[in-house]
Structure formats: structure tokens, C-alpha cells
Amino acid sequence: MNVGSYVARAARFFSERIAVIDGDRSVSFSTLEDRTNRLAHALAARGVRLGDRVAIILPNSLEWIEADFAVAKAGGMSVPITTRLHEREMAAMLTISETSAVITTPEILARLEPLVDVSAMARILVGPTGADGYEDAVAGASSSPICVEVDEARDGRVMRFTSGTTGKPKAVYLTHRNWIAVAHNTLLDRFNLQKGDVFLGTSPYAHAGGLWILPSLMRGATIRNLERLDPEALVALIEKGECTMLQLVPTALRRILDLPRIREADLSRLRAISYGGAPIEGSTLREALDVIGHKLVQGYGLNEAAIVCTLPPEEHGVALSHRGWQQPLGREVLMAEVAIMGPDGRPVPDGEVGEIAIRGPMVFTHYWKNPEATAQAIREGGYFWTGDLGLRGENGFIYIAGRSKDIIVTGGYNVSPDEVEAVVDQHPAVRQCAVVGLPDREWGETVTAFVILMPGAQASEADIIDFCRERLTSYKKPKAVRFVESLPVNSNGKVMRRLIRENLASE
């Protein structure tokens, strides 16, 4: 089944109900069906065929949602890329995915042109008029139904990027079957989305925010776009009943709790908040439960499988009463099977730490043109080994016990320390550096650089951060720099980040 067919289904079931609200614009489910058909025909006219990758580089918007479904209807594979990335990172993703078409803005396209050959790519641009203009493409195409037949178990639905320990992005290949399973997991375990709900996602649709679009469509819920988080405006929407379901990273939740008037706000119309994507501080969780009530749903997942475990509102008491240092993730969702694996590839007894491995219909099929990484990740029995360490408690809960990889999770984004170190090392005053994530009340973890300077060289914290700001996406640059005389290394001379976190961070 092609994911795009769910738009036609929603148009039949919910017709003139509002599907999407974007600023002062709104479209019904029937209008969404019409516009996505037209855009799919426009893509087909530009040469998009079954399996072709089509990059979507747009902010959260009506156009993003339309483009994503239109690509599916035309038989293509969406390659969502957040606008918050540096153009070098965008260009790398376009190259790796072998993108044949792009839907973006003229400004972003201009930034990409010096870095990647976009001349051979078909393009539809939001904003301008004319042959490449988005609205002209929609208006000039047929509105007849279009939904290319797909092999749901094999044909690609979406290609998302994840960063490994080397910092090189890997392209995660998710099929139509994978994506439909993700939607059902969302509906069954995280939210009971209903017709009449208004869902608002604060994360980019190229990341966690995009997971909620198909489930909302399935149930006839309205999607309200929000490109940037404005805590005051968000609370006002909740008070007016214009947001009943909400998805946040812990950083955003912290900002809402810091609003001076939050305890006086009327949050009674809010049915649930989903949070995840980064560690949450215990004090933040306690305050959220006190202020918002038992409406919180924690989710644990990865690009390769989306949602794997959930902690529902009624079980948050377990999270607060847990005395160990491990963070409770809850129980696996209905379509996921979670095992805690030992080094020998066999499940370890309950209570023992091992690597979290998962299998189920939502697990990706492979990394695009990367058989070595695929073989390392998907092993015997079809289990995807996540790289996260965890254990299963007596209550059946999964607890995370750290990461076998050193990826830093800050504000819901993954940051490879290797990538940041490579940039810091380019500074002429730097002799050596190591980057780790340190616990932070607002961000979950902060990117922190420990730097050894060249003999006789001078540099300030601001110098290093400014140097990185010019070369990295904003959330990847260090938020703090500490100058040290030495770094802990093992017998092979490899810097031991674990010891930095345990020892140097407390100095």
C-alpha cells in the first residue's frame, strides 16, 4: 500500500474538516487530496519515477506536508532535510542520496549551488512564480487521482539521515510498510489521536515532528504548523483549545515551564504532551507533572525504527521513584520486540546491562549503499542493534544505561563529537581537543570542548566558539570550552571520553 493513498482515504472520511493550519492559511482534507494530486503530477512531469529520491528542504509548512505526500503518490522517496543544517551538510545528503529532484526555496538553492551540482535536478521552488514556482506547478497540473503502485515491503518511502560515531551521515532506508507501522505504533501506544484533535509539533518535520503527520491524517486530526517555538504563543493556543496534542523535546518543555505565568495558565484542553529525543532532568520532569499534570508520554526511538518504547502518563511514577542512575524508557510498543543483547549475540538475564536490540515491521531495511554499516547494525534474527546500552527491570521496563557510541544528544538533536573535534582542531591555536556531552538542565546535554593549546598560543572560549559557528550548524557548535593541560588516553593513545565526563567535567 502506498502511503500516499491515505490522503485519498482521509478525503473520503473527513472531507471538509480542516487538515492543516499554517499561519492564516488552512486546507481541508479534500483540498489536501486535490493539491497533492496536482503536485504529484507536476513531479511526474519533471521526470520523477518509482524509487527516485526527492529532497524536501523546507521549514514546517503546508508546502512541506503537501510535498511529502505528493512525492509518495508519484512513486518517489522523500529525502527530508531540515533547513537548520549548514549548506555543506545539506549538500552531502543530496550527494549520498543521489537526489534527482528538490523542493525548496530559491534562497536555499542558491546556498547549495556552489557545493553540489543542482543543475541536473528537477526543482520546484516555494515563493517565486513561473516554470519552477510551487503554486504555478500545482495550478498547472491535473487534479486527477494519482498513486503509483508500490511494493510496500521493498520500495522506499523516506530516507532519513543519522550520524554515526565517525560523524559521516548514513542514509536510513524506510519502506512504505515501515512508515505505516510507525504510524500505527504512534496511534496505538503514544497518543489516542482522535478526530477533532489539533496536533502541534515543535520539532522539524525532517526529524521527530514528521512522525505525527500520517497518524494525524489517519484519524482526521488537524495538524497545526509551528516553524519556531514561541512558548508564550504556544500556551495561548492551548488556552484557546487550538492545540490539544503536543510534541516537544525536553529543551522546549523546559522553556515552557520557565514562563512566568505558566502556573496560572488554563491547560485543561491539552490532552497530552509527547516528549523525547534527549535525556530529561529529573527536576524538569517533576515540575512538568506538577504544572501540567499526568499528560506526559515519553518516547524512545531512533531514525532506524522511530518509536520503540513509551512511558505513558500513568507510569511516570516509576520514572520518579527509580533509584538507579539508568533512565526508564518504559515498555516496548506493540509492534516492537526489544531484546537486551550480550557480546555473544544472546539475550542477557533481566537486570543485566547489554545492548538494546529491536525488531519489528517498523525497523528499516538497510543503510543506502552502505552494506558494511547495514551488516553491523542488522544482525542474526533480524535484530537492529541500536548502539544504546540498557537493561530490563523486573517490572518489564526498559532502562537506558548509556550509549556504546559517543553521540551527544542536545535539544533533541544528535551531534557527533568526531565532527565537532575535526572543526576545533582546525583552529591554529589548538593542539588537541576532545568533545563530550555534559548533563544540562535545559538541553539534556551540552556540547563541551576540552582543549589543549599550542605552546605559547592564546585563545579564549569565545574565540573557539566563534570559529566553530562559521563552520558548523548552530546546535553542533560547543556551548562551552574548557582549557586543560592534558587529556586522559588509553594505552593506544586514544582519548577516553568516558574519563573526561567522569573526571575532568567535575573539576
Kinemage of the C-alpha trace (Angstrom):
@kinemage 1
@onewidth
@group {chain A} dominant
@subgroup {mainchain}
@vectorlist {calphas} color= white
{ca met a 1} P 0.000 0.000 0.000
{ca asn a 2} L 1.364 3.404 -0.999
{ca val a 3} L 1.399 5.829 1.946
{ca gly a 4} L 0.033 8.479 -0.421
{ca ser a 5} L -3.257 6.567 -0.642
{ca tyr a 6} L -4.068 7.613 2.918
{ca val a 7} L -4.668 11.168 1.689
{ca ala a 8} L -7.494 9.984 -0.579
{ca arg a 9} L -8.854 7.877 2.262
{ca ala a 10} L -8.843 10.871 4.622
{ca ala a 11} L -10.586 12.993 1.974
{ca arg a 12} L -13.364 10.385 1.758
{ca phe a 13} L -13.740 10.023 5.516
{ca phe a 14} L -13.228 13.599 6.703
{ca ser a 15} L -13.844 15.670 3.546
{ca glu a 16} L -14.244 19.327 4.562
{ca arg a 17} L -12.741 19.053 8.027
{ca ile a 18} L -9.555 21.091 8.424
{ca ala a 19} L -6.448 19.010 7.758
{ca val a 20} L -3.695 21.622 8.094
{ca ile a 21} L -3.448 25.082 9.643
{ca asp a 22} L -0.424 27.135 8.624
{ca gly a 23} L -0.499 30.691 9.924
{ca asp a 24} L -3.550 32.335 8.378
{ca arg a 25} L -3.918 29.523 5.824
{ca ser a 26} L -5.927 26.342 6.262
{ca val a 27} L -6.868 23.479 3.945
{ca ser a 28} L -9.463 20.739 4.249
{ca phe a 29} L -8.761 17.058 3.715
{ca ser a 30} L -10.452 17.196 0.302
{ca thr a 31} L -8.334 20.204 -0.704
{ca leu a 32} L -5.208 18.427 0.519
{ca glu a 33} L -6.092 15.486 -1.728
{ca asp a 34} L -6.564 17.804 -4.709
{ca arg a 35} L -3.318 19.717 -4.175
{ca thr a 36} L -1.180 16.633 -3.522
{ca asn a 37} L -2.537 15.008 -6.697
{ca arg a 38} L -1.610 18.103 -8.686
{ca leu a 39} L 1.858 18.304 -7.173
{ca ala a 40} L 2.414 14.578 -7.789
{ca his a 41} L 1.518 15.067 -11.465
{ca ala a 42} L 3.909 18.038 -11.592
{ca leu a 43} L 6.703 15.872 -10.180
{ca ala a 44} L 5.941 13.094 -12.661
{ca ala a 45} L 6.057 15.641 -15.494
{ca arg a 46} L 9.533 16.607 -14.286
{ca gly a 47} L 10.710 13.014 -14.556
{ca val a 48} L 10.164 11.617 -11.052
{ca arg a 49} L 9.638 7.865 -11.270
{ca leu a 50} L 9.303 4.929 -8.891
{ca gly a 51} L 12.150 4.930 -6.382
{ca asp a 52} L 13.595 8.336 -7.313
{ca arg a 53} L 14.777 10.365 -4.342
{ca val a 54} L 13.203 13.800 -3.952
{ca ala a 55} L 14.700 16.139 -1.356
{ca ile a 56} L 12.361 18.350 0.666
{ca ile a 57} L 14.273 21.259 2.209
{ca leu a 58} L 11.575 23.476 3.685
{ca pro a 59} L 10.545 24.789 7.091
{ca asn a 60} L 7.481 23.278 8.771
{ca ser a 61} L 4.696 24.417 6.479
{ca leu a 62} L 1.698 23.417 4.395
{ca glu a 63} L 4.064 23.014 1.444
{ca trp a 64} L 6.224 20.541 3.397
{ca ile a 65} L 3.233 18.299 4.138
{ca glu a 66} L 1.916 18.519 0.578
{ca ala a 67} L 5.344 17.796 -0.895
{ca asp a 68} L 5.887 14.742 1.295
{ca phe a 69} L 2.614 13.091 0.276
{ca ala a 70} L 2.965 14.168 -3.363
{ca val a 71} L 6.375 12.501 -3.609
{ca ala a 72} L 4.846 9.266 -2.303
{ca lys a 73} L 1.939 9.468 -4.755
{ca ala a 74} L 4.367 9.940 -7.649
{ca gly a 75} L 6.266 6.834 -6.519
{ca gly a 76} L 9.281 8.760 -5.274
{ca met a 77} L 11.126 8.560 -1.976
{ca ser a 78} L 11.147 11.634 0.249
{ca val a 79} L 14.522 12.847 1.491
{ca pro a 80} L 13.580 15.336 4.224
{ca ile a 81} L 16.414 17.717 5.142
{ca thr a 82} L 15.999 20.306 7.864
{ca thr a 83} L 16.641 23.924 6.935
{ca arg a 84} L 18.644 24.312 10.153
{ca leu a 85} L 21.607 22.412 8.725
{ca his a 86} L 24.718 24.011 7.299
{ca glu a 87} L 24.675 24.007 3.498
{ca arg a 88} L 27.694 21.679 3.447
{ca glu a 89} L 25.678 19.095 5.365
{ca met a 90} L 22.702 19.557 3.059
{ca ala a 91} L 24.947 19.094 0.030
{ca ala a 92} L 26.436 15.901 1.477
{ca met a 93} L 22.958 14.449 1.985
{ca leu a 94} L 21.920 15.319 -1.562
{ca thr a 95} L 25.039 13.592 -2.869
{ca ile a 96} L 24.699 10.461 -0.727
{ca ser a 97} L 21.007 10.024 -1.558
{ca glu a 98} L 21.603 10.654 -5.283
{ca thr a 99} L 18.683 13.033 -5.288
{ca ser a 100} L 17.056 13.614 -8.678
{ca ala a 101} L 14.657 16.404 -7.680
{ca val a 102} L 14.403 19.010 -4.939
{ca ile a 103} L 11.557 21.018 -3.433
{ca thr a 104} L 12.957 24.007 -1.579
{ca thr a 105} L 13.248 27.803 -1.643
{ca pro a 106} L 15.358 29.945 -4.007
{ca glu a 107} L 17.483 31.103 -1.071
{ca ile a 108} L 18.421 27.575 -0.017
{ca leu a 109} L 19.057 26.520 -3.614
{ca ala a 110} L 21.449 29.457 -4.045
{ca arg a 111} L 23.392 28.352 -0.961
{ca leu a 112} L 23.698 24.827 -2.373
{ca glu a 113} L 24.764 25.689 -5.918
{ca pro a 114} L 28.472 26.260 -5.103
{ca leu a 115} L 28.658 22.917 -3.268
{ca val a 116} L 26.685 20.405 -5.325
{ca asp a 117} L 25.564 20.157 -8.948
{ca val a 118} L 21.880 21.047 -8.766
{ca ser a 119} L 21.603 21.820 -12.478
{ca ala a 120} L 20.643 18.228 -13.273
{ca met a 121} L 17.993 18.128 -10.547
{ca ala a 122} L 14.375 18.902 -11.262
{ca arg a 123} L 13.227 21.612 -8.913
{ca ile a 124} L 10.054 23.164 -7.562
{ca leu a 125} L 10.631 26.358 -5.610
{ca val a 126} L 8.351 27.790 -2.941
{ca gly a 127} L 7.906 31.528 -3.359
{ca pro a 128} L 8.604 32.537 -6.959
{ca thr a 129} L 6.255 32.296 -9.916
{ca gly a 130} L 6.996 30.821 -13.302
{ca ala a 131} L 8.076 27.413 -14.545
{ca asp a 132} L 9.786 26.400 -11.293
{ca gly a 133} L 7.275 28.065 -8.960
{ca tyr a 134} L 5.431 25.856 -6.477
{ca glu a 135} L 1.959 27.380 -6.830
{ca asp a 136} L 2.240 27.540 -10.615
{ca ala a 137} L 3.238 23.867 -10.641
{ca val a 138} L 0.192 22.980 -8.538
{ca ala a 139} L -2.230 25.145 -10.520
{ca gly a 140} L -0.984 23.944 -13.898
{ca ala a 141} L -1.157 20.193 -13.235
{ca ser a 142} L -4.002 17.712 -13.437
{ca ser a 143} L -6.099 17.071 -10.336
{ca ser a 144} L -6.904 13.507 -11.397
{ca pro a 145} L -6.100 10.860 -8.771
{ca ile a 146} L -2.552 9.527 -8.909
{ca cys a 147} L -0.934 6.959 -6.643
{ca val a 148} L 1.791 4.801 -8.157
{ca glu a 149} L 1.615 1.108 -7.264
{ca val a 150} L 4.437 0.116 -4.903
{ca asp a 151} L 5.845 -2.987 -3.290
{ca glu a 152} L 5.322 -1.796 0.272
{ca ala a 153} L 7.949 -4.143 1.705
{ca arg a 154} L 10.694 -3.091 -0.729
{ca asp a 155} L 10.020 0.310 -2.265
{ca gly a 156} L 11.354 3.326 -0.409
{ca arg a 157} L 9.035 5.738 1.368
{ca val a 158} L 11.501 8.014 3.154
{ca met a 159} L 15.267 8.335 3.500
{ca arg a 160} L 16.390 9.870 6.782
{ca phe a 161} L 19.924 10.594 7.870
{ca thr a 162} L 21.621 9.554 11.049
{ca ser a 163} L 25.111 10.353 12.274
{ca gly a 164} L 27.426 7.572 13.393
{ca thr a 165} L 30.481 7.731 15.607
{ca thr a 166} L 32.589 8.813 12.641
{ca gly a 167} L 30.323 11.782 12.030
{ca lys a 168} L 29.598 10.671 8.460
{ca pro a 169} L 25.845 10.629 7.779
{ca lys a 170} L 24.214 7.311 6.952
{ca ala a 171} L 21.070 7.207 4.841
{ca val a 172} L 18.330 5.179 6.549
{ca tyr a 173} L 16.091 3.405 4.021
{ca leu a 174} L 12.488 3.112 5.234
{ca thr a 175} L 9.826 1.436 3.105
{ca his a 176} L 6.109 2.148 2.854
{ca arg a 177} L 5.476 -0.791 5.193
{ca asn a 178} L 7.964 0.617 7.710
{ca trp a 179} L 6.271 4.014 7.654
{ca ile a 180} L 2.755 2.603 8.049
{ca ala a 181} L 3.946 0.525 11.024
{ca val a 182} L 5.463 3.660 12.577
{ca ala a 183} L 2.098 5.406 12.241
{ca his a 184} L 0.222 2.536 13.875
{ca asn a 185} L 2.714 2.427 16.747
{ca thr a 186} L 2.136 6.151 17.266
{ca leu a 187} L -1.641 5.772 17.306
{ca leu a 188} L -1.730 2.692 19.500
{ca asp a 189} L 0.917 3.479 22.084
{ca arg a 190} L 1.722 7.147 22.354
{ca phe a 191} L -1.473 9.025 21.654
{ca asn a 192} L -5.048 8.093 21.173
{ca leu a 193} L -5.353 10.635 18.364
{ca gln a 194} L -8.972 11.466 17.607
{ca lys a 195} L -10.989 13.397 15.086
{ca gly a 196} L -11.150 16.919 16.465
{ca asp a 197} L -7.669 16.887 17.976
{ca val a 198} L -5.253 19.617 16.933
{ca phe a 199} L -1.692 18.325 16.876
{ca leu a 200} L 1.228 20.720 17.058
{ca gly a 201} L 4.781 19.531 16.553
{ca thr a 202} L 7.589 21.868 17.509
{ca ser a 203} L 10.381 19.748 16.011
{ca pro a 204} L 11.268 20.000 12.306
{ca tyr a 205} L 9.224 17.685 10.118
{ca ala a 206} L 12.535 16.362 8.808
{ca his a 207} L 13.049 14.995 12.333
{ca ala a 208} L 10.624 13.842 15.033
{ca gly a 209} L 7.873 16.274 14.057
{ca gly a 210} L 7.303 14.425 10.795
{ca leu a 211} L 6.373 11.188 12.564
{ca trp a 212} L 2.972 12.589 13.527
{ca ile a 213} L 1.724 13.711 10.116
{ca leu a 214} L 0.472 10.353 8.832
{ca pro a 215} L -1.152 9.326 12.162
{ca ser a 216} L -2.989 12.661 12.295
{ca leu a 217} L -4.215 12.132 8.740
{ca met a 218} L -5.385 8.596 9.553
{ca arg a 219} L -7.560 9.807 12.415
{ca gly a 220} L -8.814 13.063 10.945
{ca ala a 221} L -6.890 15.222 13.405
{ca thr a 222} L -5.750 18.704 12.410
{ca ile a 223} L -2.043 19.492 12.070
{ca arg a 224} L -1.009 22.980 13.119
{ca asn a 225} L 2.371 24.094 11.816
{ca leu a 226} L 4.854 25.869 14.039
{ca glu a 227} L 8.222 26.615 12.495
{ca arg a 228} L 9.815 28.046 15.642
{ca leu a 229} L 8.961 27.528 19.286
{ca asp a 230} L 7.383 30.560 20.946
{ca pro a 231} L 6.405 29.397 24.462
{ca glu a 232} L 4.006 32.286 25.092
{ca ala a 233} L 2.209 31.835 21.765
{ca leu a 234} L 2.064 28.081 22.309
{ca val a 235} L 0.432 28.394 25.728
{ca ala a 236} L -2.065 30.873 24.265
{ca leu a 237} L -3.038 28.298 21.610
{ca ile a 238} L -3.556 25.665 24.309
{ca glu a 239} L -5.767 28.010 26.334
{ca lys a 240} L -7.942 28.670 23.272
{ca gly a 241} L -8.293 24.954 22.523
{ca glu a 242} L -6.300 25.337 19.314
{ca cys a 243} L -3.704 22.771 20.399
{ca thr a 244} L -4.789 19.571 22.149
{ca met a 245} L -1.791 17.347 21.356
{ca leu a 246} L 1.810 18.471 21.552
{ca gln a 247} L 5.233 17.037 20.772
{ca leu a 248} L 8.312 18.533 22.448
{ca val a 249} L 11.949 17.826 23.114
{ca pro a 250} L 12.895 18.317 26.797
{ca thr a 251} L 14.591 21.625 25.946
{ca ala a 252} L 11.299 23.041 24.665
{ca leu a 253} L 9.411 21.659 27.661
{ca arg a 254} L 11.878 23.431 29.957
{ca arg a 255} L 11.256 26.741 28.169
{ca ile a 256} L 7.512 26.406 28.611
{ca leu a 257} L 7.930 25.656 32.316
{ca asp a 258} L 10.078 28.788 32.653
{ca leu a 259} L 7.217 31.048 31.515
{ca pro a 260} L 6.323 33.327 34.461
{ca arg a 261} L 2.573 32.757 34.007
{ca ile a 262} L 2.638 29.021 33.329
{ca arg a 263} L 1.136 28.053 36.711
{ca glu a 264} L -1.841 30.339 36.126
{ca ala a 265} L -2.415 29.195 32.535
{ca asp a 266} L -5.516 27.135 31.718
{ca leu a 267} L -4.107 23.901 30.283
{ca ser a 268} L -7.292 21.873 30.726
{ca arg a 269} L -7.867 21.475 26.978
{ca leu a 270} L -4.441 19.940 26.443
{ca arg a 271} L -4.832 16.156 26.271
{ca ala a 272} L -1.227 15.002 26.008
{ca ile a 273} L 2.384 16.041 25.550
{ca ser a 274} L 4.821 13.659 23.921
{ca tyr a 275} L 8.444 14.268 24.830
{ca gly a 276} L 11.692 12.553 23.963
{ca gly a 277} L 14.708 12.806 21.724
{ca ala a 278} L 17.060 13.696 24.582
{ca pro a 279} L 17.602 12.953 28.286
{ca ile a 280} L 15.264 14.797 30.643
{ca glu a 281} L 16.413 16.067 34.011
{ca gly a 282} L 14.501 14.686 36.997
{ca ser a 283} L 13.679 18.148 38.356
{ca thr a 284} L 12.217 19.169 34.990
{ca leu a 285} L 10.053 16.047 34.880
{ca arg a 286} L 8.773 16.596 38.427
{ca glu a 287} L 7.952 20.218 37.706
{ca ala a 288} L 6.171 19.294 34.467
{ca leu a 289} L 3.998 16.738 36.252
{ca asp a 290} L 3.204 19.301 38.941
{ca val a 291} L 2.322 22.095 36.496
{ca ile a 292} L 0.814 20.185 33.571
{ca gly a 293} L -0.487 17.084 35.317
{ca his a 294} L -0.331 13.479 34.209
{ca lys a 295} L -0.489 14.201 30.496
{ca leu a 296} L 3.113 13.349 29.623
{ca val a 297} L 4.123 10.495 27.322
{ca gln a 298} L 7.812 9.739 26.940
{ca gly a 299} L 9.040 8.155 23.731
{ca tyr a 300} L 12.312 6.412 22.954
{ca gly a 301} L 13.256 5.817 19.360
{ca leu a 302} L 15.779 6.131 16.573
{ca asn a 303} L 15.796 7.149 12.928
{ca glu a 304} L 16.106 3.480 12.009
{ca ala a 305} L 12.854 2.469 13.697
{ca ala a 306} L 11.149 5.593 15.065
{ca ile a 307} L 9.223 4.794 18.250
{ca val a 308} L 10.380 1.726 20.174
{ca cys a 309} L 9.420 2.253 23.836
{ca thr a 310} L 6.927 4.507 25.565
{ca leu a 311} L 6.315 5.619 29.128
{ca pro a 312} L 2.606 6.533 29.411
{ca pro a 313} L 1.186 9.117 31.843
{ca glu a 314} L 0.037 6.610 34.449
{ca glu a 315} L 3.513 5.066 34.732
{ca his a 316} L 5.588 8.210 35.214
{ca gly a 317} L 5.649 7.468 38.923
{ca val a 318} L 8.089 4.672 38.109
{ca ala a 319} L 10.412 7.157 36.440
{ca leu a 320} L 10.423 9.365 39.522
{ca ser a 321} L 10.769 6.557 42.065
{ca his a 322} L 13.592 4.755 40.267
{ca arg a 323} L 16.712 4.938 42.438
{ca gly a 324} L 19.257 3.790 39.889
{ca trp a 325} L 21.151 6.057 37.532
{ca gln a 326} L 19.548 4.486 34.479
{ca gln a 327} L 16.664 6.390 32.886
{ca pro a 328} L 13.391 4.442 32.441
{ca leu a 329} L 12.223 4.241 28.833
{ca gly a 330} L 9.009 2.367 29.557
{ca arg a 331} L 7.865 -0.721 27.698
{ca glu a 332} L 8.183 -1.568 24.026
{ca val a 333} L 5.367 -0.549 21.685
{ca leu a 334} L 3.003 -3.214 20.381
{ca met a 335} L 4.812 -3.809 17.090
{ca ala a 336} L 8.320 -3.804 18.552
{ca glu a 337} L 10.268 -6.657 20.076
{ca val a 338} L 13.119 -5.498 22.313
{ca ala a 339} L 15.988 -7.689 23.482
{ca ile a 340} L 18.966 -6.789 25.663
{ca met a 341} L 21.907 -8.481 23.972
{ca gly a 342} L 25.268 -9.538 25.330
{ca pro a 343} L 28.548 -9.520 23.371
{ca asp a 344} L 27.886 -13.126 22.310
{ca gly a 345} L 24.716 -12.089 20.481
{ca arg a 346} L 22.391 -13.702 23.017
{ca pro a 347} L 19.895 -12.012 25.350
{ca val a 348} L 21.221 -11.304 28.842
{ca pro a 349} L 19.183 -12.012 32.006
{ca asp a 350} L 16.858 -9.317 33.333
{ca gly a 351} L 18.755 -6.751 35.369
{ca glu a 352} L 21.993 -7.108 33.409
{ca val a 353} L 23.266 -4.408 31.064
{ca gly a 354} L 23.593 -5.181 27.372
{ca glu a 355} L 22.964 -3.526 24.031
{ca ile a 356} L 19.373 -2.650 23.153
{ca ala a 357} L 18.313 -4.529 20.018
{ca ile a 358} L 14.923 -4.314 18.326
{ca arg a 359} L 12.982 -5.939 15.547
{ca gly a 360} L 9.560 -5.456 14.037
{ca pro a 361} L 7.839 -4.106 10.922
{ca met a 362} L 8.948 -0.530 11.635
{ca val a 363} L 12.691 -1.350 11.536
{ca phe a 364} L 14.499 -0.007 8.468
{ca thr a 365} L 15.657 -2.412 5.770
{ca his a 366} L 19.190 -1.106 5.180
{ca tyr a 367} L 21.519 1.859 5.017
{ca trp a 368} L 21.500 3.161 1.457
{ca lys a 369} L 24.524 1.819 -0.451
{ca asn a 370} L 26.329 1.034 2.796
{ca pro a 371} L 26.334 -2.771 3.174
{ca glu a 372} L 29.087 -2.753 5.802
{ca ala a 373} L 27.135 -0.490 8.147
{ca thr a 374} L 23.949 -2.469 7.455
{ca ala a 375} L 25.623 -5.769 8.335
{ca gln a 376} L 26.964 -4.285 11.549
{ca ala a 377} L 23.561 -2.895 12.564
{ca ile a 378} L 21.118 -5.632 11.477
{ca arg a 379} L 22.295 -8.984 12.778
{ca glu a 380} L 21.121 -12.532 13.359
{ca gly a 381} L 17.393 -12.901 13.785
{ca gly a 382} L 16.696 -9.573 12.095
{ca tyr a 383} L 17.524 -7.555 15.206
{ca phe a 384} L 18.710 -3.980 14.795
{ca trp a 385} L 21.469 -3.295 17.318
{ca thr a 386} L 20.961 0.306 18.390
{ca gly a 387} L 24.309 1.106 19.983
{ca asp a 388} L 22.465 2.080 23.180
{ca leu a 389} L 23.129 0.174 26.381
{ca gly a 390} L 20.209 -0.825 28.565
{ca leu a 391} L 18.640 -3.378 30.854
{ca arg a 392} L 15.205 -4.821 31.505
{ca gly a 393} L 13.881 -4.415 35.042
{ca glu a 394} L 11.659 -6.755 36.995
{ca asn a 395} L 8.657 -4.605 36.091
{ca gly a 396} L 9.265 -5.205 32.386
{ca phe a 397} L 10.507 -1.666 31.866
{ca ile a 398} L 13.489 -0.984 29.641
{ca tyr a 399} L 16.115 1.276 31.214
{ca ile a 400} L 18.803 3.049 29.222
{ca ala a 401} L 22.268 2.727 30.720
{ca gly a 402} L 24.306 4.891 28.386
{ca arg a 403} L 25.423 4.739 24.776
{ca ser a 404} L 28.029 2.490 23.314
{ca lys a 405} L 28.513 5.247 20.799
{ca asp a 406} L 29.523 8.686 21.980
{ca ile a 407} L 26.808 10.611 20.164
{ca ile a 408} L 25.765 13.734 22.079
{ca val a 409} L 22.018 14.387 22.292
{ca thr a 410} L 21.416 18.108 22.749
{ca gly a 411} L 17.980 19.665 22.475
{ca gly a 412} L 16.718 16.583 20.636
{ca tyr a 413} L 19.492 16.638 18.011
{ca asn a 414} L 22.291 14.117 17.601
{ca val a 415} L 25.803 15.543 17.416
{ca ser a 416} L 28.877 13.513 16.550
{ca pro a 417} L 31.816 14.562 18.763
{ca asp a 418} L 34.206 13.484 15.998
{ca glu a 419} L 32.671 16.040 13.660
{ca val a 420} L 32.989 18.873 16.179
{ca glu a 421} L 36.535 17.850 17.107
{ca ala a 422} L 37.558 17.941 13.448
{ca val a 423} L 36.491 21.588 13.281
{ca val a 424} L 38.012 22.660 16.611
{ca asp a 425} L 41.303 21.025 15.598
{ca gln a 426} L 41.474 23.379 12.607
{ca his a 427} L 41.876 26.397 14.891
{ca pro a 428} L 45.525 27.500 14.675
{ca ala a 429} L 45.862 27.793 18.461
{ca val a 430} L 44.563 24.282 19.185
{ca arg a 431} L 46.945 21.392 19.693
{ca gln a 432} L 44.390 18.749 20.673
{ca cys a 433} L 40.780 18.617 21.717
{ca ala a 434} L 38.091 16.222 22.856
{ca val a 435} L 34.358 16.868 22.716
{ca val a 436} L 31.810 15.313 25.051
{ca gly a 437} L 28.238 15.904 26.115
{ca leu a 438} L 27.769 17.095 29.688
{ca pro a 439} L 24.435 16.979 31.560
{ca asp a 440} L 22.421 20.171 31.254
{ca arg a 441} L 19.102 21.195 32.778
{ca glu a 442} L 17.775 22.817 29.608
{ca trp a 443} L 19.436 20.971 26.723
{ca gly a 444} L 19.735 17.470 28.174
{ca glu a 445} L 23.406 17.542 27.201
{ca thr a 446} L 25.636 20.406 26.109
{ca val a 447} L 28.400 20.109 23.540
{ca thr a 448} L 31.560 20.818 25.530
{ca ala a 449} L 35.091 21.010 24.127
{ca phe a 450} L 38.163 20.249 26.235
{ca val a 451} L 41.110 21.947 24.539
{ca ile a 452} L 44.896 21.783 24.812
{ca leu a 453} L 46.500 24.874 23.266
{ca met a 454} L 49.681 25.013 21.229
{ca pro a 455} L 52.756 26.061 23.266
{ca gly a 456} L 52.725 29.845 23.576
{ca ala a 457} L 49.357 30.166 21.810
{ca gln a 458} L 46.395 32.027 23.235
{ca ala a 459} L 42.679 31.639 22.591
{ca ser a 460} L 39.555 32.357 24.586
{ca glu a 461} L 36.365 30.352 24.903
{ca ala a 462} L 34.625 32.902 22.667
{ca asp a 463} L 37.367 32.543 20.022
{ca ile a 464} L 36.823 28.788 19.759
{ca ile a 465} L 33.020 29.042 19.720
{ca asp a 466} L 33.053 31.790 17.066
{ca phe a 467} L 35.439 29.709 14.947
{ca cys a 468} L 33.016 26.769 15.098
{ca arg a 469} L 29.966 28.948 14.471
{ca glu a 470} L 31.293 29.747 10.992
{ca arg a 471} L 31.791 26.068 10.145
{ca leu a 472} L 29.063 24.107 11.910
{ca thr a 473} L 25.300 24.052 12.252
{ca ser a 474} L 24.364 26.114 15.301
{ca tyr a 475} L 23.345 23.249 17.592
{ca lys a 476} L 26.629 21.425 16.889
{ca lys a 477} L 28.998 24.176 17.973
{ca pro a 478} L 30.371 23.928 21.544
{ca lys a 479} L 28.379 25.784 24.149
{ca ala a 480} L 31.350 25.645 26.495
{ca val a 481} L 35.124 25.340 26.108
{ca arg a 482} L 37.474 24.267 28.882
{ca phe a 483} L 41.227 24.620 28.553
{ca val a 484} L 43.241 21.748 30.027
{ca glu a 485} L 46.882 20.679 30.222
{ca ser a 486} L 46.241 17.054 29.229
{ca leu a 487} L 43.544 14.584 28.227
{ca pro a 488} L 43.124 11.017 29.510
{ca val a 489} L 44.234 8.410 26.963
{ca asn a 490} L 44.438 4.623 26.882
{ca ser a 491} L 47.480 2.509 26.103
{ca asn a 492} L 46.976 3.086 22.399
{ca gly a 493} L 46.901 6.855 22.829
{ca lys a 494} L 43.170 7.105 22.158
{ca val a 495} L 41.361 9.801 24.119
{ca met a 496} L 38.924 8.278 26.605
{ca arg a 497} L 35.786 10.409 26.551
{ca arg a 498} L 34.244 8.449 29.398
{ca leu a 499} L 37.031 9.541 31.753
{ca ile a 500} L 36.656 13.132 30.592
{ca arg a 501} L 32.986 13.057 31.536
{ca glu a 502} L 33.698 11.386 34.865
{ca asn a 503} L 36.821 13.286 35.932
{ca leu a 504} L 37.579 16.499 34.050
{ca ala a 505} L 33.938 17.603 33.919
{ca ser a 506} L 33.770 17.862 37.712
{ca glu a 507} L 36.916 19.969 38.033
